C-alpha cells in the first residue's frame, strides 16, 4: 500500500462525522458513528491519520444515549454502542474500516473510506490521555 488516503482536496472540506466499522465473520457489520463535534482534531495525511477525540464530550454523549436506550429498553443497541466505544479505547486495531464524512464548499457531501483490515499494510494505535483519545492509523 503506497498511499493510505488521497488528501489532495483535504483543505476544501469540513468533516461532519466519523464512522468506525468492524466486520464480524458470519454476523455482518458492527458500527458506530461519532459526530465531528466530539473531536478535537482530524488530521489526515497521505500515509498517516490521527483522530483525536474529546473524551469528556464522548462520555457525555454515551451517558445521554445510554439513558435514552435504557428508557426504551433497547438493550441490544445499548450493548452495541458501549462495546463499539470500548473497542476504540482497548481494541482499535480490530476496526476494519473508517469512514470520514464531509461537506465541501458547495455543501456537497462525501466520504473518505479508509480500509484498515490489512494488518500487514496498516498499523493502528490508541493512546488514552486525560482529556483525549488519540487514534492513529499509519501505512507501513
C-alpha positions in Angstrom: 0.0 0.0 0.0 1.7 3.1 -1.2 -0.8 5.6 0.0 -3.4 5.3 2.7 -5.6 8.2 1.6 -5.8 10.8 -1.2 -5.7 14.0 0.6 -5.2 16.4 -2.3 -8.5 18.2 -1.6 -8.5 17.9 2.2 -8.2 21.7 2.8 -11.5 22.3 1.0 -13.8 20.1 3.1 -15.3 20.3 6.5 -15.7 17.0 8.4 -19.1 16.2 9.8 -18.6 12.8 11.4 -16.6 9.6 11.6 -17.9 6.0 11.4 -15.9 3.1 12.7 -16.8 -0.3 11.3 -15.9 -3.8 12.5 -16.7 -6.7 10.2 -17.6 -9.8 12.1 -17.4 -13.0 10.2 -20.9 -14.6 10.0 -22.6 -11.7 11.8 -22.1 -8.8 9.5 -21.0 -5.3 10.5 -20.9 -3.6 13.8 -20.5 0.2 13.5 -20.7 3.4 15.4 -20.9 6.9 14.0 -19.5 9.8 16.0 -20.3 13.5 15.2 -17.3 15.7 14.4 -18.2 17.9 17.4 -16.7 15.2 19.7 -13.3 15.5 18.0 -10.5 17.9 19.0 -8.8 17.2 15.7 -9.0 15.2 12.5 -5.5 15.2 10.9 -5.2 13.4 7.6 -2.1 12.9 5.6 -1.3 10.5 2.7 0.3 7.9 5.0 -0.8 8.9 8.5 -4.2 9.7 10.1 -4.7 10.9 13.6 -8.2 11.3 15.1 -8.2 13.0 18.5 -11.5 12.6 20.4 -12.6 14.8 23.3 -13.1 12.1 26.0 -15.4 14.2 28.1 -17.6 15.1 25.2 -17.8 11.5 24.1 -18.6 10.3 27.6 -21.4 12.9 27.9 -22.8 11.6 24.6 -22.5 8.0 25.8 -24.3 8.8 29.1 -27.1 10.7 27.4 -27.5 8.0 24.7 -27.4 5.2 27.3 -30.2 6.9 29.3 -32.4 7.1 26.2 -31.7 3.5 25.2 -32.4 2.2 28.7 -35.7 4.1 29.0 -36.8 2.5 25.7 -35.4 -0.9 26.9 -33.3 -1.1 23.8 -30.7 -3.4 25.4 -29.2 -4.6 22.1 -28.4 -1.1 20.9 -27.1 -0.2 24.4 -24.7 -3.2 24.3 -23.7 -2.5 20.7 -22.9 1.2 21.3 -21.0 0.6 24.5 -18.9 -2.3 23.1 -18.0 -0.2 20.0 -16.9 2.8 22.1 -14.9 0.4 24.3 -13.3 -1.0 21.2 -11.9 2.4 20.2 -10.0 2.6 23.5 -9.0 -1.0 24.0 -9.2 -2.9 20.7 -8.9 -0.2 18.0 -6.8 -2.5 15.7 -10.0 -4.6 15.2 -11.7 -1.8 13.3 -11.8 -2.8 9.6 -12.9 0.4 8.0 -13.1 4.1 9.0 -15.4 6.5 7.1 -14.9 10.2 7.4 -17.9 12.2 6.3 -17.5 15.7 4.9 -19.1 18.6 3.1 -17.3 20.7 0.6 -17.5 24.4 -0.1 -20.6 23.8 -2.3 -22.3 21.9 0.6 -21.9 18.6 -1.3 -21.3 15.7 1.0 -18.9 12.8 0.5 -16.7 10.5 2.4 -13.2 9.2 2.7 -13.1 5.4 3.3 -10.1 4.0 4.9 -9.6 0.3 4.7 -7.8 -0.8 7.9 -8.4 -4.5 7.6 -4.9 -5.5 6.2 -2.7 -5.7 9.3 0.4 -6.2 7.2 -0.1 -2.8 5.5 -1.6 -0.8 8.3 -0.5 0.0 11.9 -3.2 1.2 14.3 -2.6 2.5 17.8 -4.7 4.0 20.6 -3.4 6.5 23.2 -5.6 7.4 26.1 -4.7 10.6 27.9 -6.6 12.6 30.5 -8.7 14.6 28.1 -8.0 12.8 24.8 -8.5 9.6 23.0 -5.9 9.6 20.2 -6.4 7.1 17.4 -3.6 6.7 14.8 -3.6 4.8 11.5 -0.4 4.6 9.6 0.6 2.8 6.4 3.7 0.6 6.9 
